[in-house]
Amino acid sequence: MSTPGPETYGPDRRALFESEATALYDEVLAAGGLPASDERIAEGGERHRPFALLAELGLLRRDDATDTWVAEDPSTIQSRVVSPLGQEGARLLDESSQWARAFAGLSTSWRRSPQSAGQGPFTYLHGEAIDPFLAGLVAEAEDELLTAQPQAGRDAPSLAIATERDTAMLERGTRLRTLYQHSARRSSITHQYVAAVTARGAEVRTLDEFFNRMIVVDRRVAVIPAADDLRTAIAVREPSVVAYLVDIFERTWERGRPFANRESSMMKDIAAEQRAMTIRMLIEGHSDPVSAKRLGVSPRTYAGYVADLKEEYDAETRFQLGYTMGTRGVSGNETPGVSGG
């Protein structure tokens, strides 16, 4: 049997294999064979497509002596399908790297050209154009990457991509500093990302307060959101604006607490900071969804924070809670760890 090319077994044929062919294989295996005269596997029969795939793969072999189709050991067949696909995957990864390097050269030429300067210092990015643009920027980073990531809502697939991208950047000598909110410390996938990048020299800190998402590459380009839904971003190349954003990042960074620090005293301070911010949200009268977003937690978690405060101040309603905190001079701006009760 000739070795099939990787294009032979794509998603459609795998879906047929998983949904119908494997069931037919199990049936043949259990019965000890499948009569070649079975009308179900004949051209146009209800089991013809899965049967034809099994026969093509070599998982079913015709026994001429008994005129039946019998099952073959799948371990001897698997490599015929999987190995070519793996080889093709490696080839495509190498090819994508070559294309990325080719485009990087064009991007450098573009940034230095009069035409690029003529388009102004601001570029609007929409929807699916954002991620490829960011990937290209990070791939070109030479000195430093600064990122601010509010909330812990980055999903596992996006963090897996970020881990691969950022570790590659760190390994070529580029520095990385990242800010999260304190709530990110409760995310297991964020912990995995942080462990991977800090092992290669990155620094990660957390902060109690809310901040907007931002990425700054080599202090020459900053990417910030243009709308609350994060479906539009602005790439900023104006030096004075980028310098201003970097200054904001540096001031915020100084107030952050190292992600890797798990000392009990610091964890108590973090809990106190989150408690104080919950109090400020209550006093300022923000809705639960807004307050939860600013703390970087789910509405349910925020409701739990409020319930803890009610219990602490022996209040049955939020009105009673606000009144009691007011009479005791609690504002949410006290020194962390110092209660107004």
Disulfide bonds with the S-S distance in Angstrom:
none
